Amino acid sequence: MSNPSRKALLLSGLASSLLYAAMTAFIPLLWDGYRSFSQTISELSAVDAPTRSVWVPLGLAYTVLVTLFGLGVWACGDRNRSLRVVAALLIFNGVFGLGWLPMHQRVVLAAGGATMTDTMHVAWGAVTSMLLLSEIGFGAAAFGRRFRFYSIATMAILFIFGALTFWDAPRVAANLPTPWLGVWERINVLGYMVWQAVLSMTLLRDREALPSQMPRAA
């Protein structure tokens, strides 16, 4: 693969993180009743949510960028098995993300209106969480000490705030107050987005020497 093509693919990782961060920051502004502190990101794409029509096409663009980034990481990892695993997970994550089904809004769930799409939404979220943690874990093994410590710290953040999110999640279906749920989830999600952006920039910086000098490149 030529260097310009590989660079474009690696830039997709940075672009996907920036896009998702912008989605979580600005799309809520289109829904007067939405509160980022207390509501989940998934509620922005819920059935009949006023922001769904904006979120869905941008979410599709995000998954495409993640898949392209995975291809770029694969091109960089011909001498690093762990990095190839990260690449495969990224590609699978992007393709898998195309299958997300929407949840229903809180009032509908509380009234007993949950359907199979809500069950599948939870299942997709659980699998995606495992994919993200696996990416970070193999990424830690692929690089040197500094990136490894950073990855471990990121995983710790994801475990802590993922647990807080999980603890509050049942209150969504009951339409009960969740004053900090949105904060916990956004710390969790954006923590991963920053990690992905750092991975992208690391590979862009050292893409020439990467195959033979991976530990030093980190």
C-alpha positions as MATLAB code, in Angstrom:
seq = 'MSNPSRKALLLSGLASSLLYAAMTAFIPLLWDGYRSFSQTISELSAVDAPTRSVWVPLGLAYTVLVTLFGLGVWACGDRNRSLRVVAALLIFNGVFGLGWLPMHQRVVLAAGGATMTDTMHVAWGAVTSMLLLSEIGFGAAAFGRRFRFYSIATMAILFIFGALTFWDAPRVAANLPTPWLGVWERINVLGYMVWQAVLSMTLLRDREALPSQMPRAA';
ca = [
       0.000    0.000    0.000;
       1.344    3.437   -0.911;
       2.166    5.888    1.860;
      -0.526    8.432    0.836;
      -3.191    5.701    0.859;
      -2.074    4.398    4.225;
      -1.950    7.915    5.637;
      -5.513    8.570    4.466;
      -6.712    5.372    6.121;
      -4.922    6.200    9.384;
      -6.406    9.689    9.363;
      -9.819    7.995    9.352;
      -9.178    6.988   12.955;
      -8.663   10.574   14.045;
     -11.605   11.731   11.918;
     -13.943    9.111   13.399;
     -13.110   10.154   16.958;
     -13.593   13.841   16.164;
     -16.865   13.109   14.382;
     -18.295   11.101   17.272;
     -17.222   13.715   19.810;
     -18.931   16.397   17.717;
     -22.072   14.269   17.447;
     -22.329   13.889   21.217;
     -21.683   17.612   21.736;
     -23.887   19.236   19.115;
     -26.744   16.897   18.198;
     -28.278   17.227   21.709;
     -28.720   20.930   20.949;
     -31.361   19.973   18.378;
     -33.619   18.430   21.066;
     -34.963   20.975   23.545;
     -35.946   18.381   26.135;
     -32.715   16.399   26.037;
     -30.239   16.654   28.926;
     -26.700   15.417   28.254;
     -25.936   15.116   31.976;
     -28.764   12.707   32.687;
     -29.575   10.971   29.399;
     -27.696    8.348   27.426;
     -26.188    8.822   24.002;
     -28.417    6.057   22.647;
     -31.487    8.132   23.411;
     -30.429   10.511   20.645;
     -31.144    7.772   18.087;
     -34.152    6.265   19.872;
     -37.340    5.445   17.992;
     -39.244    8.688   17.296;
     -36.519   10.823   18.894;
     -36.343   14.224   17.147;
     -32.595   13.805   16.660;
     -32.705   10.317   15.121;
     -32.775   11.566   11.523;
     -29.529   13.470   12.145;
     -27.772   10.863   14.272;
     -28.280    7.846   11.990;
     -26.480    9.098    8.831;
     -23.633   10.547   10.888;
     -23.411    7.301   12.843;
     -23.141    5.452    9.540;
     -20.288    7.758    8.510;
     -18.582    7.015   11.829;
     -18.731    3.245   11.324;
     -17.315    3.591    7.799;
     -14.419    5.681    9.126;
     -13.686    3.108   11.836;
     -13.594    0.346    9.226;
     -11.221    2.353    7.036;
      -9.024    3.027   10.053;
      -8.892   -0.697   10.727;
      -7.625   -1.249    7.198;
      -4.923    1.359    7.774;
      -3.849   -0.261   11.042;
      -3.710   -3.628    9.284;
      -1.351   -2.151    6.671;
       0.963   -0.992    9.476;
       1.033   -4.253   11.377;
       2.713   -6.700    9.024;
       5.446   -7.379   11.614;
       3.374   -6.918   14.730;
       0.790   -9.594   15.514;
      -0.902   -7.641   18.302;
      -1.421   -4.665   16.013;
      -2.951   -6.948   13.407;
      -5.420   -8.129   16.065;
      -6.281   -4.491   16.848;
      -6.858   -3.918   13.138;
      -9.134   -6.957   12.833;
     -11.136   -5.836   15.866;
     -11.511   -2.325   14.426;
     -12.725   -3.670   11.097;
     -15.177   -6.022   12.794;
     -16.323   -3.217   15.094;
     -17.040   -0.983   12.111;
     -18.998   -3.640   10.242;
     -20.768   -4.806   13.407;
     -21.797   -1.214   14.131;
     -23.946   -1.212   11.001;
     -26.307   -3.599   12.780;
     -27.250   -1.352   15.720;
     -31.004   -1.361   16.328;
     -32.658    1.562   18.123;
     -34.011    1.600   21.636;
     -37.351    3.192   22.500;
     -37.677    6.365   24.499;
     -37.950    6.169   28.279;
     -41.660    6.843   28.478;
     -42.355    4.045   26.016;
     -40.135    1.600   27.907;
     -41.739    2.492   31.216;
     -45.180    1.873   29.711;
     -44.145   -1.642   28.670;
     -43.497   -0.769   25.043;
     -40.110   -2.487   24.756;
     -39.611   -4.716   21.708;
     -36.914   -6.987   20.336;
     -35.041   -3.925   19.079;
     -34.442   -2.851   22.684;
     -33.064   -6.275   23.577;
     -30.801   -6.272   20.531;
     -29.675   -2.737   21.306;
     -28.457   -3.860   24.727;
     -26.769   -6.928   23.206;
     -24.995   -4.811   20.584;
     -23.841   -2.443   23.305;
     -22.396   -5.288   25.367;
     -20.507   -6.765   22.401;
     -19.236   -3.351   21.355;
     -17.924   -2.695   24.866;
     -15.980   -5.959   24.763;
     -14.589   -5.083   21.346;
     -13.372   -1.675   22.541;
     -11.693   -3.124   25.626;
     -10.069   -5.825   23.505;
      -8.745   -3.215   21.076;
      -7.148   -1.297   23.923;
      -5.726   -4.456   25.481;
      -4.065   -5.668   22.293;
      -2.998   -2.112   21.520;
      -1.182   -2.012   24.852;
       0.658   -5.198   23.892;
       1.578   -3.843   20.455;
       3.534   -0.795   21.613;
       6.145    0.270   24.116;
       5.917    1.289   27.757;
       4.409    4.766   27.438;
       1.528    3.683   25.213;
       1.055    0.555   27.329;
       0.645    2.570   30.534;
      -1.701    4.983   28.777;
      -3.796    2.083   27.484;
      -3.987    0.488   30.938;
      -5.116    3.806   32.415;
      -7.770    4.105   29.710;
      -9.023    0.594   30.445;
      -9.281    1.462   34.135;
     -11.396    4.504   33.262;
     -13.635    2.412   31.046;
     -14.114   -0.205   33.749;
     -14.950    2.363   36.447;
     -17.336    4.531   34.462;
     -18.710    1.537   32.573;
     -19.709    0.046   35.924;
     -21.371    3.312   36.965;
     -23.251    3.401   33.659;
     -24.356   -0.219   34.064;
     -25.527    0.498   37.601;
     -27.819    3.325   36.470;
     -29.017    1.752   33.196;
     -32.074   -0.111   34.602;
     -33.507    3.218   35.761;
     -33.811    4.302   32.118;
     -36.377    1.604   31.341;
     -38.310    2.584   34.456;
     -38.185    6.277   33.496;
     -36.620    7.121   36.851;
     -34.176    9.992   37.436;
     -30.596    9.329   36.289;
     -28.906   12.648   37.130;
     -25.362   11.542   36.250;
     -25.862    8.719   33.787;
     -25.036   10.861   30.766;
     -21.815   12.022   32.395;
     -20.665    8.496   33.261;
     -21.389    7.226   29.770;
     -19.720   10.146   28.014;
     -16.554    9.803   30.066;
     -16.538    6.139   29.126;
     -17.166    6.650   25.420;
     -14.963    9.697   24.936;
     -12.162    8.001   26.869;
     -12.111    5.374   24.145;
     -12.379    7.995   21.391;
      -9.304    9.767   22.726;
      -7.432    6.452   22.838;
      -8.368    5.745   19.221;
      -7.222    9.225   18.190;
      -3.903    8.735   20.005;
      -3.442    5.400   18.246;
      -4.104    7.079   14.916;
      -1.609    9.876   15.579;
       1.026    7.426   16.858;
       0.808    5.365   13.694;
       0.818    8.460   11.491;
       3.924    9.778   13.223;
       5.939    6.596   12.877;
       4.382    4.800    9.927;
       7.724    4.516    8.077;
       9.654    2.865   10.916;
       6.687    1.057   12.432;
       7.113   -2.514   11.175;
      10.658   -2.964   12.445;
      10.712   -0.544   15.393;
       7.282   -0.867   16.981;
       8.299   -0.685   20.658;
      10.401    2.436   20.124;
       7.691    4.072   18.037;
       5.336    4.142   21.007;
];
